[in-house]
């Protein structure tokens, strides 16, 4: 208030106006209140003070209530003060009681109501606004264009039935005024009828005070019924707005929940895609490792065959050397027999080694067949899983079709109901019907979005199933080709080993036959040479020297044969180590396959969990739809009840008006007065 007093004094100084002591004192007294109310009631304000106060109210943005009752304002002062209030944006209550406002004041008030957008309560008791019809019509025009005022006090303003008719026309256009006080005026029967006609189109006035206006009791009752109907309508509108707000909040919560569920489903699907990609990459890596192992085996078999050929060549060379030694050393039969026994033992050992190699190859074949059977089992398991996924996708499609059909039927029924209610409802209920139509459209959009998301998920699952089927077919083809190649290689190895053994046996038999024939020839030669022993005794010394050299040569050959045998043993041990490493690789692959089985079982469990969660979500949606339908049904029942109440009230009011018109003695001359 101190700031208000200072601004008042400053404005008076700027305008060259002498400040009124009563106004300054009033501002000084109300300084301690520190409120937003300006009370100058009972003070006689001059025109200059009114102009200063008008500029003060136009610039000061703190006051919310101004009381100027019994200030005896002049026409000029009231006009200036009200024009200053036209630009104010904070004053909500204005009290002008007992200021004898007339035509200029009524026109200024009309301009104030037309321009001001914050004034909510206007008290005009004990004035003379209704004396001049044209000025009061200007006031009514401003009231008709106003959209903020809720309380209007027009007590003791000398308003007659013509002014009330103008006021009724303003009420037909005004929809915010809730309380109208017209006590102690000259409304009369005609004014009451015009007010009743205005209230037929105005649904905002809930309180109308008409005491002391010479209005018949039946008209008063009809007006009370109209205001009561408006109050009921306002309460129902308030309730419906609250319900629509609650429903909008619930729908927003449902939207958020569905969005979260959709995001969680998309995350789980992405995780499943990543897991499937990792499993496919691991299977491709395993297939590549198997192919590398097969190539390694092929190279090992080829190296073994080359080594066997080299050994056979070495054996052929050694046999030729032995034949030469046998021709030269026919006398040492015992040593030849020992060599023969040694060669027989070596042959047996080679046969045993061949049998052992055949057993190893057979075991490798068995292991390969076992791995092939395991791969077949895996392929069958993948096919079963694909079939189960196809069945799940088919079930999901059926559920989607059923849900969409049910929702479409429900939506069609709801739309039929809404259409029928739109046709039956009146202009006052159009807003509620529009809101309900918006809610239904929102629900349909939400359901269509959920349906599209589910269809996209089904398409994604179908694409995953197709990729899995392609991978399974590729794995099958690779397994079949690998198995055929392994069987062909094993057949070739067996035939080669058998042919080599047969050739080796035939060569050994030929060597034995040649040795026997050479022995027989040597025996004949010895019998012939017994005669020439004397001749050869001289040469015996020389031959003994030659035999010593030959013995050293034989020792060297024996050493070479022992080295070759050691090399053979080393090669056999190396082959064994390689086979053991391959067996370890196969065992590792078996463990990896077990891990893959566990991953596949985990994926199946996740699919089951997803299907159960999807079914639960569908059940939640159905429950939500049923609850929304129940709310719609309750709202339809409320609307029907309101319609019946309005019909009863209208019939009652019509009957009351008819009875009054028929029974009143003024019905004969009411039309000429109009």
C-alpha positions in Angstrom: 0.0 0.0 0.0 2.9 2.4 0.6 3.9 1.9 -3.1 0.3 2.6 -4.1 0.2 5.8 -2.0 3.5 7.0 -3.5 2.3 6.3 -7.0 -1.0 8.1 -6.3 0.9 11.2 -5.0 3.3 11.1 -8.0 0.4 10.9 -10.5 -1.4 13.8 -8.8 1.8 15.8 -9.0 2.4 14.9 -12.6 -1.2 15.8 -13.5 -1.2 19.0 -11.5 -4.1 17.7 -9.3 -4.4 18.4 -5.6 -4.5 14.9 -3.9 -7.5 14.4 -1.7 -6.6 14.0 1.9 -9.3 11.4 2.5 -7.9 9.2 -0.2 -4.3 9.6 1.1 -5.5 8.9 4.7 -7.4 5.8 3.6 -4.3 4.5 1.8 -2.2 5.4 4.9 -4.6 3.5 7.1 -4.6 0.4 4.9 -0.8 0.3 4.6 -0.4 -2.3 7.3 -2.8 -4.7 5.6 -0.2 -5.4 2.8 -3.0 -6.9 0.7 -4.4 -6.6 -2.8 -7.6 -4.8 -1.9 -8.4 -1.1 -2.4 -11.3 0.1 -0.3 -12.4 3.7 -0.8 -16.1 3.3 0.1 -17.8 6.3 1.6 -15.3 8.8 0.2 -16.6 11.6 -2.1 -14.2 11.4 -5.1 -13.9 14.3 -7.5 -13.5 14.0 -11.2 -9.7 14.8 -11.0 -9.2 12.1 -8.3 -11.1 9.7 -10.5 -8.8 10.4 -13.5 -5.7 9.9 -11.2 -7.2 6.7 -9.9 -8.0 5.5 -13.4 -4.3 6.0 -14.5 -3.3 4.3 -11.2 -5.5 1.3 -11.8 -4.4 1.1 -15.5 -0.7 0.9 -14.5 -0.7 -0.8 -11.1 -0.7 -4.6 -11.5 -1.2 -5.7 -7.9 -4.8 -4.9 -6.9 -7.4 -7.7 -7.3 -10.4 -6.0 -5.6 -11.6 -2.4 -5.8 -14.4 -1.1 -3.6 -15.9 2.3 -4.5 -19.4 2.0 -2.9 -21.2 5.2 -1.8 -18.6 7.5 -3.4 -21.1 9.7 -5.2 -19.2 9.5 -8.4 -20.1 12.0 -11.1 -20.9 11.0 -14.7 -17.5 12.3 -15.9 -15.6 10.7 -13.0 -17.3 7.3 -13.4 -16.7 7.4 -17.1 -13.0 8.1 -16.7 -12.5 5.6 -13.9 -14.2 2.8 -15.9 -12.2 3.6 -19.0 -9.0 3.3 -16.9 -10.2 -0.1 -15.7 -10.6 -1.4 -19.3 -6.9 -2.0 -19.6 -6.4 -3.5 -16.2 -5.5 -7.2 -16.0 -5.6 -8.0 -12.3 -8.8 -6.6 -10.8 -11.3 -9.4 -10.4 -13.9 -7.7 -8.1 -15.4 -4.2 -8.6 -17.9 -2.7 -6.2 -19.8 0.4 -7.4 -22.7 0.3 -5.0 -24.7 3.5 -4.4 -23.1 5.8 -6.9 -26.2 6.8 -8.9 -24.8 5.7 -12.2 -26.9 6.7 -15.1 -26.6 6.7 -18.9 -22.9 7.6 -19.2 -22.1 5.2 -16.5 -24.1 2.4 -18.2 -22.3 3.0 -21.5 -18.9 3.0 -19.7 -19.8 -0.2 -17.9 -20.7 -1.8 -21.3 -17.3 -0.9 -22.7 -15.6 -2.2 -19.6 -17.4 -5.6 -19.9 -16.6 -5.8 -23.6 -12.8 -5.0 -23.2 -11.8 -6.3 -19.7 -10.8 -10.0 -19.6 -10.2 -10.5 -15.8 -13.3 -9.0 -14.0 -15.3 -11.8 -12.4 -17.6 -10.0 -9.9 -19.4 -6.7 -10.5 -21.6 -5.1 -7.8 -23.9 -2.3 -9.1 -26.5 -2.1 -6.3 -28.4 1.2 -5.7 -27.8 2.8 -9.1 -30.1 4.0 -11.9 -28.9 2.0 -14.9 -32.3 1.0 -16.1 -33.8 4.5 -16.5 -32.4 5.0 -20.0 -33.1 2.2 -22.3 -30.4 2.9 -24.9 -27.7 3.2 -22.3 -28.8 -0.1 -20.7 -28.9 -1.8 -24.1 -25.2 -0.7 -24.5 -24.5 -2.3 -21.1 -26.3 -5.5 -22.2 -24.2 -5.6 -25.4 -21.0 -5.5 -23.3 -22.4 -8.2 -21.1 -23.2 -10.4 -24.1 -19.7 -10.1 -25.5 -18.1 -10.7 -22.0 -16.6 -14.2 -21.4 -15.2 -13.8 -17.8 -17.9 -12.3 -15.6 -19.5 -14.8 -13.3 -21.4 -12.7 -10.7 -23.5 -9.6 -11.5 -25.5 -7.6 -8.8 -28.2 -5.3 -10.3 -30.3 -4.7 -7.3 -32.4 -1.5 -7.1 -31.4 -0.2 -10.6 -35.0 0.7 -11.8 -34.9 -1.9 -14.6 -38.2 -2.4 -16.3 -39.5 -5.2 -18.6 -37.8 -3.7 -21.6 -34.4 -3.6 -19.9 -35.0 -7.2 -18.8 -35.8 -8.2 -22.3 -32.4 -6.7 -23.4 -30.8 -8.4 -20.5 -32.4 -11.7 -21.7 -31.0 -11.3 -25.2 -27.5 -10.7 -23.6 -28.0 -13.9 -21.5 -28.7 -15.9 -24.7 -25.2 -15.0 -25.9 -23.4 -15.1 -22.6 -22.3 -18.5 -21.3 -20.2 -17.7 -18.3 -22.5 -15.7 -16.0 -23.5 -17.9 -13.1 -25.2 -15.6 -10.5 -27.5 -12.7 -11.4 -29.2 -10.6 -8.7 -32.2 -8.5 -10.0 -34.0 -8.0 -6.7 -36.1 -4.8 -6.2 -36.5 -3.8 -9.8 -39.6 -3.5 -12.0 -39.3 -6.8 -13.9 -43.0 -7.7 -13.9 -44.7 -10.5 -15.8 -43.3 -9.6 -19.2 -39.7 -9.4 -17.9 -40.2 -12.7 -16.2 -41.3 -14.3 -19.4 -38.3 -12.8 -21.3 -36.0 -14.1 -18.6 -37.6 -17.6 -18.8 -37.2 -17.5 -22.6 -33.5 -16.5 -22.2 -32.9 -19.3 -19.7 -34.2 -21.8 -22.3 -31.0 -21.1 -24.3 -28.7 -20.1 -21.5 -27.3 -23.0 -19.5 -24.8 -21.1 -17.3 -27.0 -19.2 -14.9 -27.4 -21.3 -11.7 -28.7 -18.6 -9.4 -31.2 -15.9 -10.1 -32.6 -13.6 -7.4 -35.9 -11.9 -8.4 -37.5 -10.9 -5.1 -39.6 -7.7 -5.1 -40.2 -7.6 -8.9 -44.0 -8.4 -9.0 -43.4 -11.6 -10.9 -46.1 -14.3 -10.6 -45.3 -17.3 -8.5 -45.6 -19.8 -11.3 -43.1 -17.8 -13.4 -40.8 -17.7 -10.4 -41.2 -21.5 -10.0 -40.4 -22.0 -13.7 -37.4 -19.7 -13.4 -36.2 -21.6 -10.3 -36.7 -24.9 -12.2 -34.6 -23.5 -15.1 -31.8 -22.4 -12.8 -32.0 -25.7 -10.9 -31.7 -27.5 -14.2 -28.7 -25.3 -15.1 -27.1 -26.1 -11.8 -27.7 -29.8 -12.3 -26.3 -29.5 -15.8 -23.2 -27.7 -14.5 -22.7 -30.4 -11.8 -23.1 -33.1 -14.3 -20.7 -31.4 -16.7 -18.2 -31.0 -13.8 -18.6 -34.7 -13.0 -18.2 -35.7 -16.6 -15.1 -33.5 -17.0 -13.6 -35.1 -13.9 -14.5 -38.6 -15.3 -13.0 -37.7 -18.7 -9.8 -36.5 -17.0 -9.6 -39.7 -15.0 -10.2 -41.8 -18.1 -7.6 -39.8 -20.1 -5.1 -40.4 -17.2 -5.9 -44.1 -17.2 -5.6 -44.2 -21.0 -2.2 -42.4 -20.8 -1.1 -44.9 -18.1 -2.2 -47.8 -20.4 -0.3 -46.2 -23.3 2.9 -46.0 -21.3 2.5 -49.6 -20.1 1.9 -50.8 -23.6 4.9 -48.9 -24.8 7.1 -50.4 -22.1 5.8 -53.9 -22.9 6.4 -53.3 -26.6 10.0 -52.1 -25.9 10.7 -55.1 -23.7 9.3 -57.5 -26.4 11.6 -55.8 -29.0 14.6 -56.1 -26.7 13.9 -59.8 -26.1 13.5 -60.3 -29.9 16.8 -58.5 -30.5 18.5 -60.6 -27.9 17.1 -63.8 -29.5 18.4 -62.6 -32.9 21.8 -62.0 -31.5 21.8 -65.4 -29.8 20.7 -67.1 -33.1 23.4 -65.2 -35.0 26.1 -66.3 -32.5 24.9 -69.9 -32.6 24.9 -69.8 -36.5 28.4 -68.4 -36.5 29.6 -71.0 -34.0 28.0 -73.8 -36.1 29.7 -72.4 -39.2 33.0 -72.3 -37.4 32.6 -75.9 -36.2 31.7 -77.0 -39.8 34.9 -75.3 -41.0 36.9 -77.0 -38.3 35.5 -80.4 -39.3 36.4 -79.7 -42.9 39.9 -78.7 -41.9 40.2 -81.9 -39.8 39.1 -84.0 -42.9 41.7 -82.3 -45.1 44.3 -82.9 -42.5 43.4 -86.6 -42.4 43.5 -86.7 -46.2 47.0 -85.2 -46.2 48.1 -87.7 -43.4 46.8 -90.7 -45.4 48.5 -89.4 -48.5 51.8 -89.0 -46.6 51.4 -92.5 -45.2 50.9 -93.9 -48.7 54.0 -92.1 -50.0 56.0 -93.4 -47.1 54.8 -96.9 -47.7 55.8 -96.6 -51.4 59.3 -95.4 -50.3 59.6 -98.3 -47.9 58.6 -100.8 -50.6 61.2 -99.3 -52.9 63.8 -99.6 -50.2 62.7 -103.2 -49.5 63.0 -104.0 -53.2 66.6 -102.6 -53.2 67.5 -104.6 -50.1 66.0 -107.8 -51.7 68.1 -107.3 -54.8 71.2 -106.9 -52.6 70.3 -110.0 -50.6 69.9 -112.0 -53.9 73.4 -110.9 -55.0 74.8 -111.8 -51.6 73.0 -115.2 -51.8 74.6 -115.9 -55.2 78.0 -114.8 -53.9 77.7 -116.4 -50.4 76.2 -119.8 -51.2 78.4 -121.4 -48.6 76.9 -119.7 -45.6 73.4 -121.4 -45.6 72.9 -120.9 -41.9 73.3 -117.2 -42.2 70.8 -117.2 -45.1 68.3 -119.3 -43.1 68.7 -116.8 -40.2 68.1 -114.0 -42.7 65.0 -115.8 -44.0 63.6 -116.2 -40.5 64.3 -112.6 -39.9 62.5 -111.6 -43.0 59.6 -113.8 -42.1 59.4 -112.1 -38.7 59.5 -108.7 -40.3 56.7 -109.7 -42.6 54.6 -110.9 -39.7 55.3 -107.6 -37.9 54.3 -105.7 -41.0 51.1 -107.7 -41.3 50.4 -107.0 -37.6 51.1 -103.3 -38.2 48.7 -103.4 -41.2 46.1 -105.1 -39.1 46.6 -102.4 -36.4 46.3 -99.7 -39.0 43.1 -101.2 -40.3 41.7 -101.4 -36.8 42.6 -97.7 -36.3 41.0 -96.8 -39.5 37.9 -98.7 -38.6 37.7 -97.0 -35.3 38.1 -93.6 -37.1 35.3 -94.7 -39.4 33.1 -95.6 -36.4 33.9 -92.2 -34.7 33.0 -90.4 -38.0 29.8 -92.4 -38.2 29.0 -91.4 -34.6 29.6 -87.8 -35.4 27.4 -88.1 -38.5 24.6 -89.6 -36.4 25.0 -86.8 -33.8 24.8 -84.2 -36.6 21.7 -86.0 -37.9 20.2 -85.9 -34.5 21.0 -82.2 -34.3 19.5 -81.6 -37.6 16.3 -83.5 -36.5 16.2 -81.4 -33.3 16.5 -78.2 -35.3 13.7 -79.4 -37.6 11.5 -80.2 -34.6 12.3 -76.8 -33.1 11.4 -75.1 -36.4 8.1 -77.0 -36.5 7.4 -76.0 -32.9 8.2 -72.4 -33.8 5.9 -72.7 -36.9 3.2 -74.0 -34.6 3.7 -71.1 -32.2 3.5 -68.6 -35.0 0.4 -70.2 -36.3 -1.2 -70.1 -32.8 -0.1 -66.4 -32.5 -1.7 -65.7 -35.9 -4.9 -67.4 -34.8 -5.0 -65.4 -31.5 -4.4 -62.2 -33.4 -7.2 -62.9 -35.9 -9.6 -63.8 -33.1 -8.6 -60.7 -31.0 -8.9 -58.4 -34.1 -12.3 -59.9 -35.0 -13.6 -59.5 -31.4 -12.2 -55.9 -31.2 -13.7 -55.0 -34.5 -17.1 -56.4 -33.5 -16.9 -54.4 -30.2 -15.8 -51.3 -32.0 -18.6 -51.6 -34.5 -21.1 -52.1 -31.6 -19.7 -49.1 -29.8 -19.8 -47.0 -32.9 -23.4 -47.9 -33.5 -24.2 -46.9 -30.0 -22.4 -43.7 -30.3 -24.2 -42.9 -33.6 -27.6 -43.6 -32.0 -26.7 -41.5 -29.0 -25.5 -38.6 -31.2 -28.8 -38.6 -33.1 -30.8 -38.6 -29.9 -28.8 -36.2 -27.8 -29.4 -32.5 -27.9 -27.1 -29.6 -28.5 -26.1 -29.4 -24.8 -24.6 -32.9 -24.9 -22.6 -32.6 -28.2 -19.3 -31.8 -26.3 -19.6 -35.0 -24.3 -20.3 -37.1 -27.4 -17.3 -35.6 -29.1 -15.1 -36.5 -26.2 -16.4 -40.0 -26.1 -15.9 -40.4 -29.9 -12.3 -39.2 -29.4 -11.7 -41.8 -26.7 -13.1 -44.5 -28.9 -10.9 -43.4 -31.8 -7.9 -43.3 -29.5 -8.6 -46.9 -28.3 -9.0 -48.1 -31.9 -5.7 -46.4 -32.9 -4.0 -48.0 -30.0 -5.4 -51.4 -30.9 -4.4 -51.0 -34.5 -0.9 -50.1 -33.5 -0.7 -53.1 -31.2 -2.0 -55.3 -34.0 0.6 -53.9 -36.4 3.4 -54.5 -33.9 2.3 -58.1 -33.4 2.1 -58.7 -37.1 5.6 -57.3 -37.6 6.8 -59.6 -34.8 5.1 -62.6 -36.6 6.9 -61.6 -39.9 10.2 -61.4 -38.1 9.7 -64.8 -36.5 8.8 -66.2 -39.9 12.0 -64.7 -41.4 14.0 -66.2 -38.6 12.4 -69.6 -39.2 13.2 -69.4 -42.9 16.9 -68.6 -42.1 17.0 -71.4 -39.7 15.6 -73.8 -42.3 18.2 -72.7 -44.8 21.0 -73.2 -42.3 19.7 -76.6 -41.4 19.5 -77.6 -45.1 23.0 -76.3 -45.7 24.3 -78.3 -42.6 22.5 -81.4 -43.9 24.1 -81.0 -47.4 27.5 -80.5 -45.9 27.2 -83.5 -43.6 26.0 -85.7 -46.5 28.9 -84.5 -48.7 31.5 -85.0 -45.9 30.2 -88.5 -45.1 30.3 -89.5 -48.8 33.8 -88.1 -49.1 35.0 -89.9 -46.0 33.4 -93.2 -47.2 35.1 -92.8 -50.6 38.5 -92.1 -49.0 38.2 -95.1 -46.6 37.3 -97.4 -49.5 40.3 -96.1 -51.5 42.6 -96.6 -48.6 41.3 -100.1 -47.9 41.7 -101.1 -51.6 45.2 -99.6 -51.7 46.3 -101.4 -48.5 44.9 -104.7 -49.8 46.6 -104.3 -53.2 49.9 -103.4 -51.5 49.7 -106.4 -49.2 48.9 -108.7 -52.1 51.7 -107.3 -54.2 54.1 -107.6 -51.3 53.1 -111.2 -50.6 53.5 -112.1 -54.3 56.9 -110.5 -54.4 58.1 -112.3 -51.3 56.9 -115.6 -52.7 58.7 -115.0 -55.9 61.8 -114.1 -53.9 61.5 -117.4 -52.0 61.1 -119.4 -55.2 64.1 -117.7 -56.7 66.1 -118.4 -53.5 65.2 -122.1 -53.6 66.1 -122.4 -57.2 69.4 -120.7 -56.5 70.0 -123.0 -53.6 69.5 -126.1 -55.8 71.8 -124.6 -58.4 74.3 -123.9 -55.7 74.1 -127.4 -54.4 74.8 -128.8 -57.9 77.6 -126.2 -58.3 79.1 -127.3 -54.9 79.1 -131.0 -56.0 80.8 -130.0 -59.1 83.2 -127.8 -57.3 84.2 -130.4 -54.7 86.5 -131.6 -57.4 88.0 -128.2 -57.7 88.5 -127.7 -53.9 92.1 -128.2 -54.2 92.3 -125.6 -56.9 90.4 -123.2 -54.8 92.3 -123.6 -51.6 94.8 -121.2 -52.9 92.1 -118.8 -53.5 90.6 -119.4 -50.0 92.7 -116.7 -48.4 91.7 -114.1 -50.9 88.0 -115.2 -50.5 88.3 -115.0 -46.7 89.4 -111.4 -47.1 86.5 -110.8 -49.5 84.1 -112.5 -47.0 85.3 -110.2 -44.2 84.5 -107.2 -46.4 81.2 -108.6 -47.3 80.4 -109.3 -43.6 81.2 -105.6 -42.8 78.9 -104.7 -45.7 76.2 -106.9 -44.2 76.6 -105.3 -40.8 76.2 -101.9 -42.4 73.1 -103.1 -44.2 71.7 -104.4 -40.9 72.4 -101.0 -39.3 70.5 -99.3 -42.1 67.6 -101.7 -41.7 67.5 -101.0 -37.9 67.5 -97.2 -38.6 64.6 -97.7 -41.1 62.7 -99.7 -38.5 63.2 -96.9 -36.0 62.0 -94.4 -38.5 59.0 -96.5 -39.1 58.3 -96.7 -35.4 58.7 -92.9 -35.0 56.3 -92.4 -37.9 53.8 -94.8 -36.3 54.1 -93.0 -33.0 53.6 -89.6 -34.7 50.5 -91.0 -36.5 49.2 -92.2 -33.2 49.7 -88.7 -31.7 47.9 -87.1 -34.6 45.0 -89.5 -34.2 44.9 -88.7 -30.5 44.8 -85.0 -31.3 42.0 -85.5 -33.8 40.1 -87.5 -31.2 40.6 -84.6 -28.7 39.3 -82.2 -31.3 36.3 -84.4 -31.9 35.6 -84.5 -28.1 35.9 -80.7 -28.0 33.4 -80.5 -30.8 31.1 -82.9 -28.9 31.3 -80.6 -25.8 30.6 -77.6 -28.1 27.6 -79.4 -29.5 26.4 -80.0 -25.9 26.8 -76.3 -25.3 24.7 -75.6 -28.4 22.1 -78.0 -27.2 21.9 -76.1 -23.9 21.7 -72.8 -25.7 18.9 -74.1 -27.9 17.0 -75.4 -24.8 17.5 -72.0 -23.2 16.1 -70.3 -26.3 13.1 -72.7 -26.2 12.5 -71.7 -22.6 12.7 -68.0 -23.5 10.2 -68.6 -26.4 7.8 -70.2 -23.9 8.2 -67.3 -21.5 7.6 -64.9 -24.3 4.5 -66.7 -25.4 3.1 -66.8 -21.9 3.8 -63.1 -21.4 2.1 -62.4 -24.7 -0.9 -64.3 -23.6 -1.0 -62.5 -20.3 -0.8 -59.1 -22.2 -3.7 -60.2 -24.4 -5.7 -61.1 -21.3 -4.8 -57.7 -19.7 -6.0 -56.0 -22.9 -9.3 -57.9 -22.8 -9.8 -57.0 -19.2 -9.0 -53.3 -20.0 -11.4 -53.3 -22.9 -14.2 -54.9 -20.7 -13.6 -52.2 -18.1 -13.8 -49.4 -20.7 -17.0 -50.9 -22.0 -18.4 -51.0 -18.5 -17.5 -47.3 -18.1 -19.1 -46.5 -21.4 -22.2 -48.4 -20.3 -22.3 -46.5 -17.0 -21.9 -43.2 -18.9 -24.7 -44.1 -21.3 -26.9 -44.8 -18.3 -26.1 -41.5 -16.8 -26.8 -39.7 -20.0 -30.1 -41.5 -20.4 -31.0 -40.6 -16.9 -30.1 -36.9 -17.5 -32.2 -37.0 -20.7 -35.2 -38.4 -18.8 -34.8 -35.8 -16.1 -34.6 -33.0 -18.6 -37.7 -34.4 -20.4 -39.6 -34.5 -17.1 -38.5 -31.0 -16.3 -39.4 -29.6 -19.7 -42.8 -31.3 -19.6 -43.4 -30.0 -16.1 -42.4 -26.5 -17.2 -44.5 -26.6 -20.3 -47.5 -27.8 -18.4 -47.0 -25.1 -15.8 -46.7 -22.4 -18.4 -49.8 -23.6 -20.2 -51.8 -23.8 -17.1 -50.6 -20.3 -16.1 -51.4 -18.8 -19.6 -54.8 -20.5 -19.7 -55.7 -19.5 -16.1 -54.3 -15.9 -16.0 -56.6 -13.0 -16.7 -53.8 -11.2 -18.6 -53.7 -13.7 -21.4 -56.4 -11.6 -23.3 -54.4 -8.4 -23.5 -50.8 -9.5 -23.1 -50.2 -9.5 -26.9 -51.3 -5.8 -27.5 -48.9 -4.6 -24.8 -46.1 -6.3 -26.5 
